[in-house]
Amino acid sequence: MTRLVVFLCLALFLGACTSRRVTPNRDSRRAIDTIYKEQVMLVQPRIDSLCSHVYDSVYAVAVDSILDERQEEMNVLLK
């Protein structure tokens, strides 16, 4: 019984394969665009929170490293 189910699933998956090229039309492109926009809107709050977290943690380090480089440049000029 299990082998029969596996065989049927395998046949279904292999039967779904096609070699013909699919060209989207205006309606399918509109549907794709709508789905994409909806998914982006769902993920946007998470992306924004990640950006603010990274900004808070990386910004201070970046500013400190830039200031250190400028201080070293000034020290080299003063010597």
PDB file of N, CA, C and O in Angstrom:
ATOM      1  N   MET A   1       0.831  -1.189   0.000  1.00  0.00           N
ATOM      2  CA  MET A   1       0.000   0.000   0.000  1.00  0.00           C
ATOM      3  C   MET A   1       0.878   1.255   0.000  1.00  0.00           C
ATOM      4  O   MET A   1       0.629   2.196  -0.754  1.00  0.00           O
ATOM      5  N   THR A   2       1.905   1.258   0.852  1.00  0.00           N
ATOM      6  CA  THR A   2       2.797   2.410   0.937  1.00  0.00           C
ATOM      7  C   THR A   2       3.533   2.613  -0.380  1.00  0.00           C
ATOM      8  O   THR A   2       3.706   3.747  -0.828  1.00  0.00           O
ATOM      9  N   ARG A   3       3.964   1.527  -0.999  1.00  0.00           N
ATOM     10  CA  ARG A   3       4.667   1.635  -2.272  1.00  0.00           C
ATOM     11  C   ARG A   3       3.752   2.201  -3.358  1.00  0.00           C
ATOM     12  O   ARG A   3       4.196   2.963  -4.218  1.00  0.00           O
ATOM     13  N   LEU A   4       2.497   1.831  -3.314  1.00  0.00           N
ATOM     14  CA  LEU A   4       1.539   2.337  -4.284  1.00  0.00           C
ATOM     15  C   LEU A   4       1.370   3.852  -4.142  1.00  0.00           C
ATOM     16  O   LEU A   4       1.322   4.574  -5.138  1.00  0.00           O
ATOM     17  N   VAL A   5       1.283   4.319  -2.914  1.00  0.00           N
ATOM     18  CA  VAL A   5       1.133   5.758  -2.658  1.00  0.00           C
ATOM     19  C   VAL A   5       2.382   6.497  -3.125  1.00  0.00           C
ATOM     20  O   VAL A   5       2.287   7.546  -3.761  1.00  0.00           O
ATOM     21  N   VAL A   6       3.556   5.945  -2.806  1.00  0.00           N
ATOM     22  CA  VAL A   6       4.803   6.580  -3.230  1.00  0.00           C
ATOM     23  C   VAL A   6       4.879   6.602  -4.753  1.00  0.00           C
ATOM     24  O   VAL A   6       5.264   7.616  -5.336  1.00  0.00           O
ATOM     25  N   PHE A   7       4.521   5.511  -5.397  1.00  0.00           N
ATOM     26  CA  PHE A   7       4.552   5.446  -6.856  1.00  0.00           C
ATOM     27  C   PHE A   7       3.592   6.458  -7.476  1.00  0.00           C
ATOM     28  O   PHE A   7       3.936   7.114  -8.459  1.00  0.00           O
ATOM     29  N   LEU A   8       2.407   6.589  -6.918  1.00  0.00           N
ATOM     30  CA  LEU A   8       1.433   7.553  -7.440  1.00  0.00           C
ATOM     31  C   LEU A   8       1.918   8.990  -7.259  1.00  0.00           C
ATOM     32  O   LEU A   8       1.758   9.824  -8.150  1.00  0.00           O
ATOM     33  N   CYS A   9       2.502   9.266  -6.120  1.00  0.00           N
ATOM     34  CA  CYS A   9       3.046  10.616  -5.887  1.00  0.00           C
ATOM     35  C   CYS A   9       4.184  10.912  -6.852  1.00  0.00           C
ATOM     36  O   CYS A   9       4.257  12.002  -7.419  1.00  0.00           O
ATOM     37  N   LEU A  10       5.067   9.947  -7.036  1.00  0.00           N
ATOM     38  CA  LEU A  10       6.175  10.103  -7.960  1.00  0.00           C
ATOM     39  C   LEU A  10       5.670  10.317  -9.386  1.00  0.00           C
ATOM     40  O   LEU A  10       6.181  11.179 -10.101  1.00  0.00           O
ATOM     41  N   ALA A  11       4.673   9.541  -9.799  1.00  0.00           N
ATOM     42  CA  ALA A  11       4.094   9.697 -11.134  1.00  0.00           C
ATOM     43  C   ALA A  11       3.447  11.066 -11.291  1.00  0.00           C
ATOM     44  O   ALA A  11       3.536  11.676 -12.357  1.00  0.00           O
ATOM     45  N   LEU A  12       2.806  11.546 -10.254  1.00  0.00           N
ATOM     46  CA  LEU A  12       2.175  12.862 -10.298  1.00  0.00           C
ATOM     47  C   LEU A  12       3.221  13.962 -10.439  1.00  0.00           C
ATOM     48  O   LEU A  12       3.064  14.882 -11.242  1.00  0.00           O
ATOM     49  N   PHE A  13       4.293  13.858  -9.652  1.00  0.00           N
ATOM     50  CA  PHE A  13       5.351  14.866  -9.720  1.00  0.00           C
ATOM     51  C   PHE A  13       6.045  14.856 -11.074  1.00  0.00           C
ATOM     52  O   PHE A  13       6.304  15.918 -11.641  1.00  0.00           O
ATOM     53  N   LEU A  14       6.347  13.688 -11.596  1.00  0.00           N
ATOM     54  CA  LEU A  14       7.010  13.605 -12.890  1.00  0.00           C
ATOM     55  C   LEU A  14       6.085  14.013 -14.021  1.00  0.00           C
ATOM     56  O   LEU A  14       6.543  14.549 -15.030  1.00  0.00           O
ATOM     57  N   GLY A  15       4.821  13.773 -13.874  1.00  0.00           N
ATOM     58  CA  GLY A  15       3.855  14.181 -14.881  1.00  0.00           C
ATOM     59  C   GLY A  15       3.657  15.677 -14.927  1.00  0.00           C
ATOM     60  O   GLY A  15       3.209  16.209 -15.943  1.00  0.00           O
ATOM     61  N   ALA A  16       3.981  16.369 -13.850  1.00  0.00           N
ATOM     62  CA  ALA A  16       3.823  17.815 -13.800  1.00  0.00           C
ATOM     63  C   ALA A  16       4.961  18.534 -14.509  1.00  0.00           C
ATOM     64  O   ALA A  16       4.841  19.720 -14.818  1.00  0.00           O
ATOM     65  N   CYS A  17       6.053  17.843 -14.771  1.00  0.00           N
ATOM     66  CA  CYS A  17       7.190  18.454 -15.458  1.00  0.00           C
ATOM     67  C   CYS A  17       6.830  18.718 -16.914  1.00  0.00           C
ATOM     68  O   CYS A  17       6.160  17.915 -17.564  1.00  0.00           O
ATOM     69  N   THR A  18       7.284  19.844 -17.402  1.00  0.00           N
ATOM     70  CA  THR A  18       7.030  20.195 -18.788  1.00  0.00           C
ATOM     71  C   THR A  18       8.266  20.858 -19.363  1.00  0.00           C
ATOM     72  O   THR A  18       9.066  21.442 -18.631  1.00  0.00           O
ATOM     73  N   SER A  19       8.417  20.769 -20.644  1.00  0.00           N
ATOM     74  CA  SER A  19       9.568  21.385 -21.291  1.00  0.00           C
ATOM     75  C   SER A  19       9.158  22.597 -22.119  1.00  0.00           C
ATOM     76  O   SER A  19      10.012  23.271 -22.694  1.00  0.00           O
ATOM     77  N   ARG A  20       7.888  22.874 -22.183  1.00  0.00           N
ATOM     78  CA  ARG A  20       7.456  24.020 -22.972  1.00  0.00           C
ATOM     79  C   ARG A  20       7.691  25.306 -22.194  1.00  0.00           C
ATOM     80  O   ARG A  20       7.564  25.348 -20.971  1.00  0.00           O
ATOM     81  N   ARG A  21       8.028  26.326 -22.918  1.00  0.00           N
ATOM     82  CA  ARG A  21       8.307  27.620 -22.303  1.00  0.00           C
ATOM     83  C   ARG A  21       6.988  28.319 -21.993  1.00  0.00           C
ATOM     84  O   ARG A  21       6.072  28.343 -22.815  1.00  0.00           O
ATOM     85  N   VAL A  22       6.912  28.880 -20.806  1.00  0.00           N
ATOM     86  CA  VAL A  22       5.704  29.585 -20.389  1.00  0.00           C
ATOM     87  C   VAL A  22       5.975  31.078 -20.491  1.00  0.00           C
ATOM     88  O   VAL A  22       6.925  31.586 -19.896  1.00  0.00           O
ATOM     89  N   THR A  23       5.146  31.771 -21.241  1.00  0.00           N
ATOM     90  CA  THR A  23       5.284  33.217 -21.355  1.00  0.00           C
ATOM     91  C   THR A  23       4.112  33.868 -20.626  1.00  0.00           C
ATOM     92  O   THR A  23       2.953  33.599 -20.942  1.00  0.00           O
ATOM     93  N   PRO A  24       4.413  34.713 -19.663  1.00  0.00           N
ATOM     94  CA  PRO A  24       3.323  35.343 -18.911  1.00  0.00           C
ATOM     95  C   PRO A  24       2.587  36.378 -19.761  1.00  0.00           C
ATOM     96  O   PRO A  24       3.181  37.074 -20.585  1.00  0.00           O
ATOM     97  N   ASN A  25       1.308  36.453 -19.540  1.00  0.00           N
ATOM     98  CA  ASN A  25       0.509  37.456 -20.231  1.00  0.00           C
ATOM     99  C   ASN A  25       0.223  38.604 -19.259  1.00  0.00           C
ATOM    100  O   ASN A  25       0.719  38.620 -18.133  1.00  0.00           O
ATOM    101  N   ARG A  26      -0.568  39.539 -19.707  1.00  0.00           N
ATOM    102  CA  ARG A  26      -0.832  40.726 -18.894  1.00  0.00           C
ATOM    103  C   ARG A  26      -1.504  40.379 -17.564  1.00  0.00           C
ATOM    104  O   ARG A  26      -1.133  40.920 -16.522  1.00  0.00           O
ATOM    105  N   ASP A  27      -2.485  39.485 -17.596  1.00  0.00           N
ATOM    106  CA  ASP A  27      -3.201  39.126 -16.371  1.00  0.00           C
ATOM    107  C   ASP A  27      -2.301  38.382 -15.387  1.00  0.00           C
ATOM    108  O   ASP A  27      -2.359  38.634 -14.184  1.00  0.00           O
ATOM    109  N   SER A  28      -1.475  37.472 -15.889  1.00  0.00           N
ATOM    110  CA  SER A  28      -0.597  36.735 -14.979  1.00  0.00           C
ATOM    111  C   SER A  28       0.474  37.647 -14.397  1.00  0.00           C
ATOM    112  O   SER A  28       0.850  37.501 -13.234  1.00  0.00           O
ATOM    113  N   ARG A  29       0.965  38.585 -15.196  1.00  0.00           N
ATOM    114  CA  ARG A  29       1.943  39.545 -14.659  1.00  0.00           C
ATOM    115  C   ARG A  29       1.314  40.419 -13.576  1.00  0.00           C
ATOM    116  O   ARG A  29       1.949  40.717 -12.564  1.00  0.00           O
ATOM    117  N   ARG A  30       0.083  40.821 -13.790  1.00  0.00           N
ATOM    118  CA  ARG A  30      -0.618  41.626 -12.792  1.00  0.00           C
ATOM    119  C   ARG A  30      -0.805  40.822 -11.499  1.00  0.00           C
ATOM    120  O   ARG A  30      -0.634  41.351 -10.400  1.00  0.00           O
ATOM    121  N   ALA A  31      -1.158  39.540 -11.643  1.00  0.00           N
ATOM    122  CA  ALA A  31      -1.328  38.681 -10.468  1.00  0.00           C
ATOM    123  C   ALA A  31      -0.006  38.482  -9.744  1.00  0.00           C
ATOM    124  O   ALA A  31       0.048  38.523  -8.515  1.00  0.00           O
ATOM    125  N   ILE A  32       1.061  38.266 -10.508  1.00  0.00           N
ATOM    126  CA  ILE A  32       2.388  38.095  -9.903  1.00  0.00           C
ATOM    127  C   ILE A  32       2.785  39.357  -9.152  1.00  0.00           C
ATOM    128  O   ILE A  32       3.288  39.285  -8.031  1.00  0.00           O
ATOM    129  N   ASP A  33       2.560  40.503  -9.764  1.00  0.00           N
ATOM    130  CA  ASP A  33       2.910  41.774  -9.131  1.00  0.00           C
ATOM    131  C   ASP A  33       2.113  41.993  -7.852  1.00  0.00           C
ATOM    132  O   ASP A  33       2.662  42.459  -6.853  1.00  0.00           O
ATOM    133  N   THR A  34       0.839  41.666  -7.871  1.00  0.00           N
ATOM    134  CA  THR A  34      -0.006  41.822  -6.686  1.00  0.00           C
ATOM    135  C   THR A  34       0.455  40.910  -5.559  1.00  0.00           C
ATOM    136  O   THR A  34       0.556  41.341  -4.410  1.00  0.00           O
ATOM    137  N   ILE A  35       0.732  39.660  -5.883  1.00  0.00           N
ATOM    138  CA  ILE A  35       1.194  38.711  -4.861  1.00  0.00           C
ATOM    139  C   ILE A  35       2.529  39.173  -4.284  1.00  0.00           C
ATOM    140  O   ILE A  35       2.734  39.110  -3.072  1.00  0.00           O
ATOM    141  N   TYR A  36       3.433  39.637  -5.140  1.00  0.00           N
ATOM    142  CA  TYR A  36       4.736  40.107  -4.681  1.00  0.00           C
ATOM    143  C   TYR A  36       4.580  41.299  -3.723  1.00  0.00           C
ATOM    144  O   TYR A  36       5.209  41.338  -2.666  1.00  0.00           O
ATOM    145  N   LYS A  37       3.745  42.256  -4.100  1.00  0.00           N
ATOM    146  CA  LYS A  37       3.539  43.432  -3.240  1.00  0.00           C
ATOM    147  C   LYS A  37       2.955  43.036  -1.891  1.00  0.00           C
ATOM    148  O   LYS A  37       3.356  43.570  -0.856  1.00  0.00           O
ATOM    149  N   GLU A  38       2.010  42.104  -1.899  1.00  0.00           N
ATOM    150  CA  GLU A  38       1.414  41.659  -0.634  1.00  0.00           C
ATOM    151  C   GLU A  38       2.450  40.981   0.249  1.00  0.00           C
ATOM    152  O   GLU A  38       2.471  41.203   1.459  1.00  0.00           O
ATOM    153  N   GLN A  39       3.307  40.158  -0.342  1.00  0.00           N
ATOM    154  CA  GLN A  39       4.342  39.475   0.438  1.00  0.00           C
ATOM    155  C   GLN A  39       5.359  40.464   0.990  1.00  0.00           C
ATOM    156  O   GLN A  39       5.823  40.315   2.121  1.00  0.00           O
ATOM    157  N   VAL A  40       5.703  41.467   0.200  1.00  0.00           N
ATOM    158  CA  VAL A  40       6.640  42.492   0.675  1.00  0.00           C
ATOM    159  C   VAL A  40       6.034  43.256   1.837  1.00  0.00           C
ATOM    160  O   VAL A  40       6.726  43.547   2.813  1.00  0.00           O
ATOM    161  N   MET A  41       4.758  43.585   1.747  1.00  0.00           N
ATOM    162  CA  MET A  41       4.099  44.308   2.829  1.00  0.00           C
ATOM    163  C   MET A  41       4.037  43.473   4.109  1.00  0.00           C
ATOM    164  O   MET A  41       4.088  44.026   5.207  1.00  0.00           O
ATOM    165  N   LEU A  42       3.928  42.153   3.979  1.00  0.00           N
ATOM    166  CA  LEU A  42       3.920  41.293   5.158  1.00  0.00           C
ATOM    167  C   LEU A  42       5.296  41.218   5.819  1.00  0.00           C
ATOM    168  O   LEU A  42       5.397  41.138   7.044  1.00  0.00           O
ATOM    169  N   VAL A  43       6.346  41.245   5.015  1.00  0.00           N
ATOM    170  CA  VAL A  43       7.703  41.068   5.531  1.00  0.00           C
ATOM    171  C   VAL A  43       8.323  42.409   5.955  1.00  0.00           C
ATOM    172  O   VAL A  43       9.276  42.425   6.734  1.00  0.00           O
ATOM    173  N   GLN A  44       7.804  43.507   5.463  1.00  0.00           N
ATOM    174  CA  GLN A  44       8.398  44.826   5.690  1.00  0.00           C
ATOM    175  C   GLN A  44       8.610  45.166   7.172  1.00  0.00           C
ATOM    176  O   GLN A  44       9.678  45.678   7.506  1.00  0.00           O
ATOM    177  N   PRO A  45       7.665  44.914   8.073  1.00  0.00           N
ATOM    178  CA  PRO A  45       7.932  45.238   9.485  1.00  0.00           C
ATOM    179  C   PRO A  45       9.129  44.479  10.058  1.00  0.00           C
ATOM    180  O   PRO A  45       9.903  45.040  10.833  1.00  0.00           O
ATOM    181  N   ARG A  46       9.285  43.209   9.683  1.00  0.00           N
ATOM    182  CA  ARG A  46      10.441  42.446  10.165  1.00  0.00           C
ATOM    183  C   ARG A  46      11.742  43.003   9.614  1.00  0.00           C
ATOM    184  O   ARG A  46      12.740  43.091  10.330  1.00  0.00           O
ATOM    185  N   ILE A  47      11.731  43.380   8.339  1.00  0.00           N
ATOM    186  CA  ILE A  47      12.926  43.949   7.734  1.00  0.00           C
ATOM    187  C   ILE A  47      13.273  45.271   8.404  1.00  0.00           C
ATOM    188  O   ILE A  47      14.442  45.538   8.679  1.00  0.00           O
ATOM    189  N   ASP A  48      12.273  46.096   8.666  1.00  0.00           N
ATOM    190  CA  ASP A  48      12.518  47.375   9.328  1.00  0.00           C
ATOM    191  C   ASP A  48      13.095  47.176  10.721  1.00  0.00           C
ATOM    192  O   ASP A  48      14.006  47.903  11.116  1.00  0.00           O
ATOM    193  N   SER A  49      12.583  46.206  11.474  1.00  0.00           N
ATOM    194  CA  SER A  49      13.121  45.980  12.812  1.00  0.00           C
ATOM    195  C   SER A  49      14.544  45.463  12.753  1.00  0.00           C
ATOM    196  O   SER A  49      15.369  45.824  13.593  1.00  0.00           O
ATOM    197  N   LEU A  50      14.847  44.620  11.771  1.00  0.00           N
ATOM    198  CA  LEU A  50      16.228  44.153  11.610  1.00  0.00           C
ATOM    199  C   LEU A  50      17.150  45.311  11.241  1.00  0.00           C
ATOM    200  O   LEU A  50      18.269  45.406  11.744  1.00  0.00           O
ATOM    201  N   CYS A  51      16.677  46.184  10.367  1.00  0.00           N
ATOM    202  CA  CYS A  51      17.493  47.339   9.980  1.00  0.00           C
ATOM    203  C   CYS A  51      17.774  48.243  11.175  1.00  0.00           C
ATOM    204  O   CYS A  51      18.903  48.702  11.352  1.00  0.00           O
ATOM    205  N   SER A  52      16.773  48.499  11.983  1.00  0.00           N
ATOM    206  CA  SER A  52      17.002  49.368  13.143  1.00  0.00           C
ATOM    207  C   SER A  52      17.924  48.699  14.148  1.00  0.00           C
ATOM    208  O   SER A  52      18.738  49.376  14.776  1.00  0.00           O
ATOM    209  N   HIS A  53      17.816  47.384  14.317  1.00  0.00           N
ATOM    210  CA  HIS A  53      18.709  46.664  15.227  1.00  0.00           C
ATOM    211  C   HIS A  53      20.153  46.720  14.726  1.00  0.00           C
ATOM    212  O   HIS A  53      21.077  46.984  15.495  1.00  0.00           O
ATOM    213  N   VAL A  54      20.333  46.469  13.436  1.00  0.00           N
ATOM    214  CA  VAL A  54      21.680  46.507  12.863  1.00  0.00           C
ATOM    215  C   VAL A  54      22.214  47.925  12.897  1.00  0.00           C
ATOM    216  O   VAL A  54      23.393  48.131  13.182  1.00  0.00           O
ATOM    217  N   TYR A  55      21.378  48.900  12.615  1.00  0.00           N
ATOM    218  CA  TYR A  55      21.808  50.294  12.627  1.00  0.00           C
ATOM    219  C   TYR A  55      22.308  50.671  14.016  1.00  0.00           C
ATOM    220  O   TYR A  55      23.367  51.282  14.157  1.00  0.00           O
ATOM    221  N   ASP A  56      21.545  50.306  15.036  1.00  0.00           N
ATOM    222  CA  ASP A  56      21.952  50.645  16.395  1.00  0.00           C
ATOM    223  C   ASP A  56      23.263  49.984  16.782  1.00  0.00           C
ATOM    224  O   ASP A  56      24.090  50.608  17.447  1.00  0.00           O
ATOM    225  N   SER A  57      23.471  48.743  16.384  1.00  0.00           N
ATOM    226  CA  SER A  57      24.669  48.030  16.813  1.00  0.00           C
ATOM    227  C   SER A  57      25.883  48.359  15.951  1.00  0.00           C
ATOM    228  O   SER A  57      27.006  48.375  16.456  1.00  0.00           O
ATOM    229  N   VAL A  58      25.684  48.617  14.681  1.00  0.00           N
ATOM    230  CA  VAL A  58      26.819  48.821  13.784  1.00  0.00           C
ATOM    231  C   VAL A  58      27.210  50.296  13.685  1.00  0.00           C
ATOM    232  O   VAL A  58      28.382  50.606  13.471  1.00  0.00           O
ATOM    233  N   TYR A  59      26.277  51.180  13.831  1.00  0.00           N
ATOM    234  CA  TYR A  59      26.547  52.607  13.648  1.00  0.00           C
ATOM    235  C   TYR A  59      27.631  53.113  14.601  1.00  0.00           C
ATOM    236  O   TYR A  59      28.555  53.812  14.186  1.00  0.00           O
ATOM    237  N   ALA A  60      27.512  52.763  15.850  1.00  0.00           N
ATOM    238  CA  ALA A  60      28.503  53.240  16.827  1.00  0.00           C
ATOM    239  C   ALA A  60      29.896  52.691  16.510  1.00  0.00           C
ATOM    240  O   ALA A  60      30.885  53.416  16.618  1.00  0.00           O
ATOM    241  N   VAL A  61      29.976  51.448  16.129  1.00  0.00           N
ATOM    242  CA  VAL A  61      31.265  50.851  15.785  1.00  0.00           C
ATOM    243  C   VAL A  61      31.850  51.510  14.541  1.00  0.00           C
ATOM    244  O   VAL A  61      33.052  51.772  14.486  1.00  0.00           O
ATOM    245  N   ALA A  62      31.016  51.778  13.552  1.00  0.00           N
ATOM    246  CA  ALA A  62      31.494  52.410  12.322  1.00  0.00           C
ATOM    247  C   ALA A  62      31.995  53.822  12.593  1.00  0.00           C
ATOM    248  O   ALA A  62      33.036  54.219  12.071  1.00  0.00           O
ATOM    249  N   VAL A  63      31.276  54.576  13.393  1.00  0.00           N
ATOM    250  CA  VAL A  63      31.697  55.939  13.720  1.00  0.00           C
ATOM    251  C   VAL A  63      33.007  55.910  14.488  1.00  0.00           C
ATOM    252  O   VAL A  63      33.909  56.701  14.212  1.00  0.00           O
ATOM    253  N   ASP A  64      33.117  55.009  15.443  1.00  0.00           N
ATOM    254  CA  ASP A  64      34.356  54.910  16.216  1.00  0.00           C
ATOM    255  C   ASP A  64      35.544  54.547  15.333  1.00  0.00           C
ATOM    256  O   ASP A  64      36.628  55.105  15.502  1.00  0.00           O
ATOM    257  N   SER A  65      35.357  53.622  14.393  1.00  0.00           N
ATOM    258  CA  SER A  65      36.473  53.225  13.533  1.00  0.00           C
ATOM    259  C   SER A  65      36.867  54.359  12.589  1.00  0.00           C
ATOM    260  O   SER A  65      38.050  54.536  12.300  1.00  0.00           O
ATOM    261  N   ILE A  66      35.900  55.122  12.111  1.00  0.00           N
ATOM    262  CA  ILE A  66      36.217  56.266  11.250  1.00  0.00           C
ATOM    263  C   ILE A  66      36.968  57.323  12.049  1.00  0.00           C
ATOM    264  O   ILE A  66      37.947  57.892  11.567  1.00  0.00           O
ATOM    265  N   LEU A  67      36.515  57.582  13.253  1.00  0.00           N
ATOM    266  CA  LEU A  67      37.208  58.561  14.092  1.00  0.00           C
ATOM    267  C   LEU A  67      38.626  58.099  14.418  1.00  0.00           C
ATOM    268  O   LEU A  67      39.552  58.910  14.433  1.00  0.00           O
ATOM    269  N   ASP A  68      38.804  56.816  14.676  1.00  0.00           N
ATOM    270  CA  ASP A  68      40.141  56.288  14.940  1.00  0.00           C
ATOM    271  C   ASP A  68      41.055  56.461  13.738  1.00  0.00           C
ATOM    272  O   ASP A  68      42.218  56.831  13.893  1.00  0.00           O
ATOM    273  N   GLU A  69      40.543  56.197  12.541  1.00  0.00           N
ATOM    274  CA  GLU A  69      41.348  56.367  11.335  1.00  0.00           C
ATOM    275  C   GLU A  69      41.742  57.826  11.140  1.00  0.00           C
ATOM    276  O   GLU A  69      42.888  58.123  10.802  1.00  0.00           O
ATOM    277  N   ARG A  70      40.813  58.721  11.349  1.00  0.00           N
ATOM    278  CA  ARG A  70      41.116  60.154  11.191  1.00  0.00           C
ATOM    279  C   ARG A  70      42.127  60.614  12.246  1.00  0.00           C
ATOM    280  O   ARG A  70      43.003  61.429  11.955  1.00  0.00           O
ATOM    281  N   GLN A  71      42.006  60.101  13.445  1.00  0.00           N
ATOM    282  CA  GLN A  71      42.957  60.466  14.494  1.00  0.00           C
ATOM    283  C   GLN A  71      44.358  59.974  14.141  1.00  0.00           C
ATOM    284  O   GLN A  71      45.338  60.686  14.361  1.00  0.00           O
ATOM    285  N   GLU A  72      44.457  58.769  13.598  1.00  0.00           N
ATOM    286  CA  GLU A  72      45.757  58.235  13.186  1.00  0.00           C
ATOM    287  C   GLU A  72      46.344  59.072  12.050  1.00  0.00           C
ATOM    288  O   GLU A  72      47.544  59.343  12.032  1.00  0.00           O
ATOM    289  N   GLU A  73      45.492  59.482  11.098  1.00  0.00           N
ATOM    290  CA  GLU A  73      45.972  60.330  10.013  1.00  0.00           C
ATOM    291  C   GLU A  73      46.510  61.649  10.538  1.00  0.00           C
ATOM    292  O   GLU A  73      47.547  62.122  10.073  1.00  0.00           O
ATOM    293  N   MET A  74      45.812  62.260  11.513  1.00  0.00           N
ATOM    294  CA  MET A  74      46.278  63.503  12.100  1.00  0.00           C
ATOM    295  C   MET A  74      47.588  63.297  12.869  1.00  0.00           C
ATOM    296  O   MET A  74      48.466  64.159  12.837  1.00  0.00           O
ATOM    297  N   ASN A  75      47.721  62.168  13.554  1.00  0.00           N
ATOM    298  CA  ASN A  75      48.957  61.878  14.273  1.00  0.00           C
ATOM    299  C   ASN A  75      50.128  61.728  13.315  1.00  0.00           C
ATOM    300  O   ASN A  75      51.236  62.177  13.611  1.00  0.00           O
ATOM    301  N   VAL A  76      49.892  61.104  12.176  1.00  0.00           N
ATOM    302  CA  VAL A  76      50.964  60.939  11.181  1.00  0.00           C
ATOM    303  C   VAL A  76      51.359  62.302  10.630  1.00  0.00           C
ATOM    304  O   VAL A  76      52.544  62.560  10.421  1.00  0.00           O
ATOM    305  N   LEU A  77      50.402  63.165  10.393  1.00  0.00           N
ATOM    306  CA  LEU A  77      50.719  64.503   9.871  1.00  0.00           C
ATOM    307  C   LEU A  77      51.467  65.346  10.892  1.00  0.00           C
ATOM    308  O   LEU A  77      52.289  66.176  10.506  1.00  0.00           O
ATOM    309  N   LEU A  78      51.214  65.163  12.157  1.00  0.00           N
ATOM    310  CA  LEU A  78      51.852  65.962  13.204  1.00  0.00           C
ATOM    311  C   LEU A  78      53.273  65.493  13.527  1.00  0.00           C
ATOM    312  O   LEU A  78      54.041  66.240  14.133  1.00  0.00           O
ATOM    313  N   LYS A  79      53.625  64.294  13.142  1.00  0.00           N
ATOM    314  CA  LYS A  79      54.960  63.773  13.464  1.00  0.00           C
ATOM    315  C   LYS A  79      56.005  64.285  12.538  1.00  0.00           C
ATOM    316  O   LYS A  79      57.178  63.939  12.678  1.00  0.00           O
TER     317      LYS A  79
END
